[in-house]
Amino acid sequence: MSTVSIDEMMNMVGQPLGSSEWVLVDQEMINKFADATGDHQFIHVNEEAAKMTPFGTTIAHGFLTLSLFPRLMAESDCPRPEGVKMGVNYGGNKVRFLAPVKSGKRVRGHFKLLELIEKRPNQYQQTLEFSVEIEGEDKPALIAEWISQFFT
């Protein structure tokens, strides 16, 4: 993982930052997410019933795919601003779930820096375009604008 100065990071606005490693979304991950959220809809957890849907198998929850953001970012080659002491999620401008992630598929994240502003001394807010590619598929699972803040 490379680090860059805040000024260098500011110059990256509008540019792709990098991509993550591939992550397997298997049935165990989907089941654990269902247990954590209480969303046990059959398309996620009942393999036999899900075979009868247009998907032909179980699919990951859209929010599971979105929740992979921290992991995919951590496992990416994106540069990190120097001197970050803490980061927090701030929210999203928009999220669109474009294609289902079928159980057993691998996904990876792609990140583009849309905005980076200094809110207060040593407090920065960045907006990233976050897309999740599904291995072997043309359409991404999701595209989101995600806002986070970090402190130096």
C-alpha positions as CSV (number, residue, x, y, z in Angstrom):
1,M,0.0,0.0,0.0
2,S,1.4,3.3,-1.1
3,T,0.9,6.6,0.7
4,V,0.7,10.1,-0.8
5,S,0.6,13.6,0.7
6,I,-2.8,15.3,1.0
7,D,-1.8,17.7,-1.8
8,E,-0.9,14.7,-4.1
9,M,-4.3,13.2,-3.2
10,M,-6.1,16.4,-4.0
11,N,-4.5,16.3,-7.5
12,M,-6.0,12.8,-8.0
13,V,-9.6,14.1,-8.0
14,G,-11.4,12.8,-11.1
15,Q,-9.0,9.9,-11.5
16,P,-9.3,6.1,-10.8
17,L,-7.4,5.2,-7.6
18,G,-7.2,1.5,-8.0
19,S,-8.8,-1.9,-7.7
20,S,-9.1,-4.6,-5.0
21,E,-8.2,-8.2,-4.9
22,W,-10.9,-10.7,-5.8
23,V,-13.2,-11.8,-3.0
24,L,-15.4,-14.9,-3.0
25,V,-19.0,-14.4,-2.1
26,D,-20.0,-17.9,-1.1
27,Q,-23.1,-19.3,0.6
28,E,-21.5,-19.2,4.0
29,M,-20.9,-15.5,3.7
30,I,-24.5,-15.0,2.5
31,N,-25.9,-17.0,5.4
32,K,-23.9,-15.2,8.0
33,F,-25.1,-11.8,6.5
34,A,-28.7,-13.1,6.6
35,D,-28.2,-14.0,10.3
36,A,-26.6,-10.7,11.1
37,T,-29.4,-8.6,9.5
38,G,-32.4,-10.9,9.9
39,D,-33.0,-10.9,6.1
40,H,-33.6,-14.6,5.4
41,Q,-35.5,-14.1,2.2
42,F,-35.4,-17.4,0.3
43,I,-33.5,-16.0,-2.7
44,H,-30.6,-15.6,-0.3
45,V,-30.7,-18.7,1.9
46,N,-32.8,-21.4,0.3
47,E,-30.8,-23.0,-2.4
48,E,-33.7,-25.3,-3.6
49,A,-36.3,-22.6,-3.8
50,A,-33.8,-20.1,-5.4
51,K,-33.2,-22.6,-8.3
52,M,-36.8,-21.8,-9.4
53,T,-36.1,-18.1,-9.8
54,P,-34.7,-16.3,-12.8
55,F,-31.3,-16.3,-11.0
56,G,-31.2,-20.1,-10.9
57,T,-29.4,-20.0,-7.5
58,T,-29.1,-18.0,-4.3
59,I,-27.8,-14.4,-4.6
60,A,-26.1,-12.1,-2.1
61,H,-28.0,-9.4,-0.5
62,G,-27.4,-6.0,-2.2
63,F,-26.5,-4.6,1.2
64,L,-23.9,-7.5,1.7
65,T,-22.3,-6.4,-1.6
66,L,-22.3,-2.7,-0.4
67,S,-20.9,-3.7,3.0
68,L,-17.9,-5.2,1.3
69,F,-16.7,-1.6,0.7
70,P,-14.2,-1.5,3.7
71,R,-12.7,-4.9,2.9
72,L,-12.4,-4.2,-0.8
73,M,-10.8,-0.8,-0.1
74,A,-8.4,-2.4,2.4
75,E,-7.4,-5.1,-0.1
76,S,-6.9,-2.6,-2.9
77,D,-3.9,-0.9,-4.5
78,C,-5.4,2.5,-3.9
79,P,-3.0,5.1,-2.4
80,R,-3.7,6.2,1.2
81,P,-3.3,9.7,2.4
82,E,-0.3,10.1,4.7
83,G,-0.8,10.6,8.4
84,V,-4.4,9.3,8.7
85,K,-5.2,8.7,12.4
86,M,-8.9,7.7,11.9
87,G,-11.5,7.4,9.2
88,V,-15.3,7.2,9.4
89,N,-18.1,6.5,7.0
90,Y,-20.2,9.6,6.4
91,G,-22.9,8.3,4.0
92,G,-23.7,7.9,0.3
93,N,-25.0,10.2,-2.4
94,K,-26.4,7.3,-4.4
95,V,-26.3,3.6,-4.6
96,R,-27.6,1.5,-7.5
97,F,-27.7,-2.3,-7.4
98,L,-27.3,-3.3,-11.1
99,A,-26.8,-7.0,-11.1
100,P,-27.1,-9.8,-8.6
101,V,-24.0,-11.5,-7.2
102,K,-24.7,-15.2,-7.4
103,S,-23.4,-17.5,-4.6
104,G,-20.0,-18.8,-5.5
105,K,-19.0,-15.7,-7.6
106,R,-16.0,-13.6,-7.0
107,V,-16.2,-9.8,-6.9
108,R,-13.7,-6.9,-6.8
109,G,-14.0,-3.2,-6.1
110,H,-12.9,-0.3,-8.3
111,F,-12.4,3.1,-6.8
112,K,-12.4,6.6,-8.3
113,L,-11.8,9.8,-6.3
114,L,-14.7,12.2,-7.1
115,E,-14.0,14.9,-4.5
116,L,-11.6,15.7,-1.6
117,I,-12.2,18.7,0.6
118,E,-10.8,19.9,3.8
119,K,-13.7,20.4,6.2
120,R,-11.6,21.7,9.1
121,P,-7.9,21.7,9.9
122,N,-6.8,18.0,9.8
123,Q,-10.3,16.8,8.8
124,Y,-11.0,15.8,5.2
125,Q,-14.0,14.5,3.4
126,Q,-13.7,12.4,0.3
127,T,-16.3,11.1,-2.1
128,L,-15.4,8.0,-4.0
129,E,-17.1,6.3,-6.9
130,F,-17.2,2.6,-5.8
131,S,-18.1,-0.1,-8.3
132,V,-18.2,-3.8,-7.8
133,E,-17.2,-6.0,-10.7
134,I,-18.5,-9.6,-10.9
135,E,-16.0,-11.9,-12.3
136,G,-16.9,-13.0,-15.9
137,E,-19.9,-10.7,-16.1
138,D,-20.4,-7.5,-18.1
139,K,-22.6,-5.6,-15.7
140,P,-21.3,-4.5,-12.3
141,A,-23.1,-5.6,-9.2
142,L,-23.4,-2.0,-7.9
143,I,-22.2,1.5,-8.4
144,A,-22.2,3.9,-5.5
145,E,-20.9,7.3,-4.5
146,W,-19.6,6.8,-1.0
147,I,-18.5,9.6,1.4
148,S,-16.1,9.2,4.2
149,Q,-14.0,11.4,6.4
150,F,-10.5,11.0,7.7
151,F,-8.5,12.8,10.3
152,T,-4.8,13.5,10.2
